[in-house]
C-alpha cells in the first residue's frame, strides 16, 4: 500500500471509468463497460477496456450518449467474469476518477453482487483521488465536466463517453492538475490535500451525492441549461430548462424542471436525458432543434473480448510538463 509520503512517480495509479445502464444503482442500474488505465513509475503499463452484460435494459438516454446498445452487450462477459482482472488492476494503486464517487458507486455495487465487498477485495486503506474535487477547489464549481475541463487544461479529450477513452482523458487531466504543485514529484499527501482531504472507496456519508456530474452542477447552479432528451417517441429533442430537483416517482428518478418551451414545470425521466449543457451567463440560447411534442415529459402536479494492451515492454512516458 502506498505511503502518504511517497511521490506520485513512485505510486501506482489506476484511472477508472465506467459506462452504465442508467443514473443510479438504487434503481438497479448496472455497469455496461469498464475502462482502467494503470500507471506505474510515470508510465502507462496497462490499458484495459471490457464491455459487460448488465442483464438489464440500457436506458434510451445512455444509448444516445454512449452509443452502447443492447446488442453490443448481449453475450459479453458478466461482471463476475471480469472481476479477477479488475481487482488485479486496482489493487495496490491509488484509484482516480472524474467524479469518481459516481463510478465507485457502480463498481462497489458490482463487487457486492459478487459477494466481495470492494473495501475487503482492494484493502480498506486504498486511497482515492477525484479530479472533479481538485478542479472545483482550483477553478470553482460549474463547468468541470470532463469534456469542458480537458480543453481548459490544454488536453485534447479522447473520444467521449466510452470507458477507456474517458479514463485516459482523466489521466491526462490529472497530470495537468498536478503541474502547479510539483508534477510527478508531488507527494501523495499533497495530492490528497489538493482535493480537500482523503477519500475512501466507500462514501463517508450516505448523503454524499452519487449523481452524474452534469446533473449535480445543473441542480447546484439553478440556472438555464440546454437539455438533450429522448422523448417517448424515441426522438432526440433539445430544450432549455431550469432544473429544480430530482425525485423518485412510480419507481423512477425524474428531474423536475421549468421548461422554457412550455413555460411550465415538467417531469423528465432521468434515464432519457442524454446531456445537460450549461448556458453561460449573458449568452442567448439558440433555438432548440428537433421535434418538441413533449412525449415522455409530464406536467408537475401539486427519473467480446477485453481490449487490453500491456505496454510494459514499450512504455509510454506520461508528460506532465509541456
HELIX and SHEET records of a PDB file:
HELIX    1   1 UNK A    8  UNK A   10  5                                   3    
HELIX    2   2 UNK A   25  UNK A   27  5                                   3    
HELIX    3   3 UNK A   60  UNK A   66  1                                   7    
HELIX    4   4 UNK A   70  UNK A   73  1                                   4    
HELIX    5   5 UNK A   79  UNK A   90  1                                  12    
HELIX    6   6 UNK A  100  UNK A  113  1                                  14    
HELIX    7   7 UNK A  118  UNK A  122  1                                   5    
HELIX    8   8 UNK A  131  UNK A  139  1                                   9    
HELIX    9   9 UNK A  146  UNK A  152  1                                   7    
HELIX   10  10 UNK A  163  UNK A  179  1                                  17    
HELIX   11  11 UNK A  183  UNK A  185  5                                   3    
HELIX   12  12 UNK A  188  UNK A  194  1                                   7    
HELIX   13  13 UNK A  213  UNK A  221  1                                   9    
HELIX   14  14 UNK A  270  UNK A  272  5                                   3    
SHEET    1   A 6 UNK A 128  UNK A 130  0                                        
SHEET    2   A 6 UNK A  94  UNK A  97  1                                        
SHEET    3   A 6 UNK A  13  UNK A  20  1                                        
SHEET    4   A 6 UNK A  31  UNK A  40 -1                                        
SHEET    5   A 6 UNK A  43  UNK A  51 -1                                        
SHEET    6   A 6 UNK A 307  UNK A 310 -1                                        
SHEET    1   B 6 UNK A 128  UNK A 130  0                                        
SHEET    2   B 6 UNK A  94  UNK A  97  1                                        
SHEET    3   B 6 UNK A  13  UNK A  20  1                                        
SHEET    4   B 6 UNK A  31  UNK A  40 -1                                        
SHEET    5   B 6 UNK A  43  UNK A  51 -1                                        
SHEET    6   B 6 UNK A 316  UNK A 317 -1                                        
SHEET    1   C 6 UNK A 273  UNK A 278  0                                        
SHEET    2   C 6 UNK A 224  UNK A 230 -1                                        
SHEET    3   C 6 UNK A 236  UNK A 249 -1                                        
SHEET    4   C 6 UNK A 252  UNK A 259 -1                                        
SHEET    5   C 6 UNK A 264  UNK A 269 -1                                        
SHEET    6   C 6 UNK A 297  UNK A 299 -1                                        
END                                                                             
